Amino acid sequence: ENYADNRVMLAEETADVEGVVPIGGAPAFMAAIAELPHALVTSADTALATARMGAAALPMPAVRVTAE
């Protein structure tokens, strides 16, 4: 039951990107490190991280460490 509840919660969070905006300086920072090795490290799963980065109009790094 907990697993099912968690899946529902994650699906709802992934779908809810209203109001997601980049923090100040994030677009410039991401542009500055685009050619440097970097990674996204998050407690979110891949779907949620992708949704939030996309909603904030930030590029998703090729290397990611996620909840999966």
N, CA, C and O atoms as CSV, one atom per row, in Angstrom:
chain,resi,resn,atom,element,x,y,z
A,1,GLU,N,N,0.826,-1.196,0.000
A,1,GLU,CA,C,0.000,0.000,0.000
A,1,GLU,C,C,0.869,1.258,0.000
A,1,GLU,O,O,0.573,2.204,-0.730
A,2,ASN,N,N,1.922,1.289,0.793
A,2,ASN,CA,C,2.800,2.466,0.817
A,2,ASN,C,C,3.433,2.714,-0.545
A,2,ASN,O,O,3.567,3.858,-0.980
A,3,TYR,N,N,3.821,1.627,-1.215
A,3,TYR,CA,C,4.427,1.764,-2.539
A,3,TYR,C,C,3.425,2.383,-3.510
A,3,TYR,O,O,3.777,3.279,-4.277
A,4,ALA,N,N,2.192,1.915,-3.480
A,4,ALA,CA,C,1.152,2.456,-4.366
A,4,ALA,C,C,0.888,3.927,-4.052
A,4,ALA,O,O,0.752,4.745,-4.962
A,5,ASP,N,N,0.815,4.259,-2.776
A,5,ASP,CA,C,0.605,5.654,-2.377
A,5,ASP,C,C,1.750,6.539,-2.861
A,5,ASP,O,O,1.525,7.657,-3.324
A,6,ASN,N,N,2.966,6.039,-2.755
A,6,ASN,CA,C,4.135,6.793,-3.196
A,6,ASN,C,C,4.092,7.024,-4.701
A,6,ASN,O,O,4.411,8.120,-5.164
A,7,ARG,N,N,3.703,6.014,-5.471
A,7,ARG,CA,C,3.618,6.158,-6.926
A,7,ARG,C,C,2.594,7.232,-7.299
A,7,ARG,O,O,2.831,8.035,-8.202
A,8,VAL,N,N,1.458,7.243,-6.602
A,8,VAL,CA,C,0.429,8.251,-6.869
A,8,VAL,C,C,0.968,9.644,-6.546
A,8,VAL,O,O,0.788,10.580,-7.325
A,9,MET,N,N,1.625,9.778,-5.401
A,9,MET,CA,C,2.176,11.069,-5.000
A,9,MET,C,C,3.207,11.563,-6.022
A,9,MET,O,O,3.195,12.735,-6.398
A,10,LEU,N,N,4.091,10.675,-6.469
A,10,LEU,CA,C,5.105,11.072,-7.447
A,10,LEU,C,C,4.473,11.484,-8.770
A,10,LEU,O,O,4.924,12.439,-9.401
A,11,ALA,N,N,3.443,10.778,-9.189
A,11,ALA,CA,C,2.753,11.132,-10.435
A,11,ALA,C,C,2.118,12.512,-10.319
A,11,ALA,O,O,2.179,13.309,-11.255
A,12,GLU,N,N,1.514,12.790,-9.181
A,12,GLU,CA,C,0.899,14.104,-8.964
A,12,GLU,C,C,1.950,15.208,-8.948
A,12,GLU,O,O,1.749,16.267,-9.544
A,13,GLU,N,N,3.064,14.968,-8.274
A,13,GLU,CA,C,4.138,15.966,-8.218
A,13,GLU,C,C,4.742,16.204,-9.600
A,13,GLU,O,O,5.069,17.337,-9.953
A,14,THR,N,N,4.887,15.141,-10.374
A,14,THR,CA,C,5.462,15.260,-11.712
A,14,THR,C,C,4.556,16.073,-12.626
A,14,THR,O,O,5.035,16.849,-13.453
A,15,ALA,N,N,3.256,15.897,-12.477
A,15,ALA,CA,C,2.292,16.622,-13.311
A,15,ALA,C,C,2.140,18.080,-12.887
A,15,ALA,O,O,1.737,18.918,-13.694
A,16,ASP,N,N,2.453,18.388,-11.653
A,16,ASP,CA,C,2.246,19.743,-11.130
A,16,ASP,C,C,3.520,20.569,-11.257
A,16,ASP,O,O,4.380,20.546,-10.376
A,17,VAL,N,N,3.629,21.289,-12.353
A,17,VAL,CA,C,4.802,22.148,-12.551
A,17,VAL,C,C,4.417,23.625,-12.556
A,17,VAL,O,O,5.233,24.487,-12.883
A,18,GLU,N,N,3.188,23.904,-12.197
A,18,GLU,CA,C,2.736,25.295,-12.142
A,18,GLU,C,C,3.579,26.071,-11.131
A,18,GLU,O,O,3.746,25.647,-9.988
A,19,GLY,N,N,4.095,27.189,-11.564
A,19,GLY,CA,C,4.879,28.034,-10.673
A,19,GLY,C,C,6.340,27.649,-10.552
A,19,GLY,O,O,7.087,28.299,-9.821
A,20,VAL,N,N,6.770,26.599,-11.257
A,20,VAL,CA,C,8.182,26.213,-11.206
A,20,VAL,C,C,8.968,27.197,-12.061
A,20,VAL,O,O,8.706,27.345,-13.255
A,21,VAL,N,N,9.921,27.860,-11.448
A,21,VAL,CA,C,10.774,28.826,-12.142
A,21,VAL,C,C,12.214,28.597,-11.683
A,21,VAL,O,O,12.442,28.090,-10.585
A,22,PRO,N,N,13.179,28.967,-12.513
A,22,PRO,CA,C,14.569,28.819,-12.076
A,22,PRO,C,C,14.909,29.841,-10.999
A,22,PRO,O,O,14.380,30.953,-10.999
A,23,ILE,N,N,15.783,29.464,-10.092
A,23,ILE,CA,C,16.253,30.427,-9.106
A,23,ILE,C,C,17.168,31.426,-9.810
A,23,ILE,O,O,17.732,31.133,-10.865
A,24,GLY,N,N,17.305,32.583,-9.226
A,24,GLY,CA,C,18.131,33.624,-9.825
A,24,GLY,C,C,19.528,33.134,-10.155
A,24,GLY,O,O,20.205,32.548,-9.311
A,25,GLY,N,N,19.949,33.372,-11.364
A,25,GLY,CA,C,21.292,33.001,-11.789
A,25,GLY,C,C,21.416,31.600,-12.347
A,25,GLY,O,O,22.444,31.270,-12.939
A,26,ALA,N,N,20.405,30.766,-12.180
A,26,ALA,CA,C,20.506,29.376,-12.629
A,26,ALA,C,C,20.707,29.250,-14.139
A,26,ALA,O,O,21.576,28.488,-14.564
A,27,PRO,N,N,19.946,29.960,-14.961
A,27,PRO,CA,C,20.184,29.828,-16.405
A,27,PRO,C,C,21.608,30.217,-16.810
A,27,PRO,O,O,22.231,29.529,-17.619
A,28,ALA,N,N,22.117,31.298,-16.259
A,28,ALA,CA,C,23.481,31.730,-16.582
A,28,ALA,C,C,24.506,30.724,-16.076
A,28,ALA,O,O,25.489,30.436,-16.759
A,29,PHE,N,N,24.278,30.193,-14.885
A,29,PHE,CA,C,25.194,29.202,-14.331
A,29,PHE,C,C,25.215,27.947,-15.195
A,29,PHE,O,O,26.283,27.426,-15.517
A,30,MET,N,N,24.034,27.466,-15.568
A,30,MET,CA,C,23.968,26.258,-16.394
A,30,MET,C,C,24.652,26.486,-17.741
A,30,MET,O,O,25.325,25.593,-18.256
A,31,ALA,N,N,24.481,27.674,-18.309
A,31,ALA,CA,C,25.146,27.993,-19.569
A,31,ALA,C,C,26.663,28.025,-19.393
A,31,ALA,O,O,27.402,27.582,-20.273
A,32,ALA,N,N,27.121,28.544,-18.265
A,32,ALA,CA,C,28.557,28.657,-18.008
A,32,ALA,C,C,29.228,27.301,-17.841
A,32,ALA,O,O,30.405,27.153,-18.171
A,33,ILE,N,N,28.504,26.315,-17.337
A,33,ILE,CA,C,29.113,24.998,-17.111
A,33,ILE,C,C,28.747,23.985,-18.193
A,33,ILE,O,O,29.078,22.805,-18.074
A,34,ALA,N,N,28.079,24.431,-19.229
A,34,ALA,CA,C,27.587,23.520,-20.266
A,34,ALA,C,C,28.681,22.629,-20.852
A,34,ALA,O,O,28.431,21.459,-21.142
A,35,GLU,N,N,29.860,23.155,-21.027
A,35,GLU,CA,C,30.958,22.382,-21.624
A,35,GLU,C,C,31.862,21.732,-20.584
A,35,GLU,O,O,32.853,21.094,-20.940
A,36,LEU,N,N,31.535,21.886,-19.309
A,36,LEU,CA,C,32.327,21.300,-18.229
A,36,LEU,C,C,31.630,20.056,-17.689
A,36,LEU,O,O,30.407,19.945,-17.775
A,37,PRO,N,N,32.396,19.120,-17.134
A,37,PRO,CA,C,31.750,17.961,-16.515
A,37,PRO,C,C,30.879,18.415,-15.340
A,37,PRO,O,O,31.330,19.174,-14.482
A,38,HIS,N,N,29.646,17.951,-15.309
A,38,HIS,CA,C,28.742,18.264,-14.205
A,38,HIS,C,C,27.619,17.231,-14.192
A,38,HIS,O,O,27.425,16.489,-15.155
A,39,ALA,N,N,26.897,17.200,-13.099
A,39,ALA,CA,C,25.802,16.238,-12.952
A,39,ALA,C,C,24.685,16.856,-12.134
A,39,ALA,O,O,24.895,17.805,-11.378
A,40,LEU,N,N,23.505,16.306,-12.298
A,40,LEU,CA,C,22.369,16.641,-11.448
A,40,LEU,C,C,22.276,15.547,-10.395
A,40,LEU,O,O,22.181,14.367,-10.734
A,41,VAL,N,N,22.301,15.921,-9.132
A,41,VAL,CA,C,22.165,14.969,-8.027
A,41,VAL,C,C,20.943,15.395,-7.234
A,41,VAL,O,O,20.896,16.505,-6.703
A,42,THR,N,N,19.948,14.508,-7.151
A,42,THR,CA,C,18.676,14.873,-6.550
A,42,THR,C,C,18.014,13.678,-5.878
A,42,THR,O,O,18.283,12.528,-6.225
A,43,SER,N,N,17.158,13.960,-4.928
A,43,SER,CA,C,16.364,12.901,-4.305
A,43,SER,C,C,15.096,12.623,-5.110
A,43,SER,O,O,14.346,11.702,-4.788
A,44,ALA,N,N,14.856,13.417,-6.156
A,44,ALA,CA,C,13.701,13.190,-7.034
A,44,ALA,C,C,13.966,11.994,-7.941
A,44,ALA,O,O,15.115,11.618,-8.172
A,45,ASP,N,N,12.879,11.398,-8.456
A,45,ASP,CA,C,13.081,10.368,-9.465
A,45,ASP,C,C,13.307,11.050,-10.817
A,45,ASP,O,O,13.156,12.266,-10.934
A,46,THR,N,N,13.664,10.275,-11.824
A,46,THR,CA,C,14.000,10.843,-13.127
A,46,THR,C,C,12.844,11.630,-13.730
A,46,THR,O,O,13.049,12.718,-14.268
A,47,ALA,N,N,11.635,11.092,-13.646
A,47,ALA,CA,C,10.474,11.769,-14.233
A,47,ALA,C,C,10.242,13.132,-13.583
A,47,ALA,O,O,10.000,14.119,-14.278
A,48,LEU,N,N,10.313,13.187,-12.262
A,48,LEU,CA,C,10.087,14.449,-11.557
A,48,LEU,C,C,11.203,15.448,-11.858
A,48,LEU,O,O,10.932,16.621,-12.111
A,49,ALA,N,N,12.438,14.996,-11.833
A,49,ALA,CA,C,13.560,15.890,-12.129
A,49,ALA,C,C,13.453,16.447,-13.545
A,49,ALA,O,O,13.688,17.634,-13.769
A,50,THR,N,N,13.100,15.593,-14.496
A,50,THR,CA,C,12.958,16.025,-15.884
A,50,THR,C,C,11.831,17.039,-16.027
A,50,THR,O,O,11.980,18.045,-16.721
A,51,ALA,N,N,10.710,16.777,-15.373
A,51,ALA,CA,C,9.568,17.695,-15.438
A,51,ALA,C,C,9.913,19.049,-14.847
A,51,ALA,O,O,9.581,20.084,-15.426
A,52,ARG,N,N,10.572,19.052,-13.706
A,52,ARG,CA,C,10.885,20.320,-13.041
A,52,ARG,C,C,11.965,21.103,-13.794
A,52,ARG,O,O,11.865,22.323,-13.930
A,53,MET,N,N,12.980,20.417,-14.276
A,53,MET,CA,C,14.018,21.115,-15.045
A,53,MET,C,C,13.425,21.686,-16.326
A,53,MET,O,O,13.751,22.807,-16.718
A,54,GLY,N,N,12.562,20.925,-16.975
A,54,GLY,CA,C,11.913,21.403,-18.189
A,54,GLY,C,C,11.025,22.602,-17.924
A,54,GLY,O,O,11.032,23.570,-18.683
A,55,ALA,N,N,10.261,22.536,-16.846
A,55,ALA,CA,C,9.372,23.647,-16.494
A,55,ALA,C,C,10.161,24.913,-16.184
A,55,ALA,O,O,9.691,26.023,-16.433
A,56,ALA,N,N,11.352,24.744,-15.644
A,56,ALA,CA,C,12.211,25.891,-15.333
A,56,ALA,C,C,13.049,26.316,-16.537
A,56,ALA,O,O,13.846,27.250,-16.451
A,57,ALA,N,N,12.860,25.621,-17.660
A,57,ALA,CA,C,13.604,25.906,-18.893
A,57,ALA,C,C,15.109,25.781,-18.692
A,57,ALA,O,O,15.890,26.557,-19.242
A,58,LEU,N,N,15.500,24.792,-17.896
A,58,LEU,CA,C,16.915,24.523,-17.666
A,58,LEU,C,C,17.289,23.225,-18.364
A,58,LEU,O,O,16.491,22.287,-18.387
A,59,PRO,N,N,18.486,23.153,-18.933
A,59,PRO,CA,C,18.896,21.925,-19.608
A,59,PRO,C,C,19.144,20.804,-18.599
A,59,PRO,O,O,19.671,21.031,-17.511
A,60,MET,N,N,18.758,19.612,-18.980
A,60,MET,CA,C,18.974,18.446,-18.129
A,60,MET,C,C,20.385,17.923,-18.386
A,60,MET,O,O,20.705,17.557,-19.518
A,61,PRO,N,N,21.233,17.880,-17.359
A,61,PRO,CA,C,22.582,17.348,-17.552
A,61,PRO,C,C,22.547,15.896,-18.037
A,61,PRO,O,O,21.624,15.147,-17.719
A,62,ALA,N,N,23.539,15.520,-18.791
A,62,ALA,CA,C,23.617,14.149,-19.297
A,62,ALA,C,C,23.832,13.154,-18.165
A,62,ALA,O,O,23.360,12.019,-18.231
A,63,VAL,N,N,24.541,13.578,-17.132
A,63,VAL,CA,C,24.808,12.708,-15.985
A,63,VAL,C,C,23.855,13.087,-14.865
A,63,VAL,O,O,23.759,14.248,-14.468
A,64,ARG,N,N,23.147,12.068,-14.360
A,64,ARG,CA,C,22.156,12.303,-13.300
A,64,ARG,C,C,22.245,11.214,-12.251
A,64,ARG,O,O,22.432,10.040,-12.568
A,65,VAL,N,N,22.110,11.615,-11.009
A,65,VAL,CA,C,21.978,10.669,-9.900
A,65,VAL,C,C,20.612,10.966,-9.298
A,65,VAL,O,O,20.393,12.033,-8.725
A,66,THR,N,N,19.693,10.008,-9.436
A,66,THR,CA,C,18.314,10.221,-8.999
A,66,THR,C,C,17.903,9.162,-7.984
A,66,THR,O,O,18.689,8.287,-7.619
A,67,ALA,N,N,16.670,9.259,-7.544
A,67,ALA,CA,C,16.159,8.365,-6.504
A,67,ALA,C,C,16.098,6.909,-6.940
A,67,ALA,O,O,16.103,6.011,-6.098
A,68,GLU,N,N,16.041,6.666,-8.244
A,68,GLU,CA,C,15.976,5.274,-8.686
A,68,GLU,C,C,17.241,4.546,-8.310
A,68,GLU,O,O,17.378,3.357,-8.598
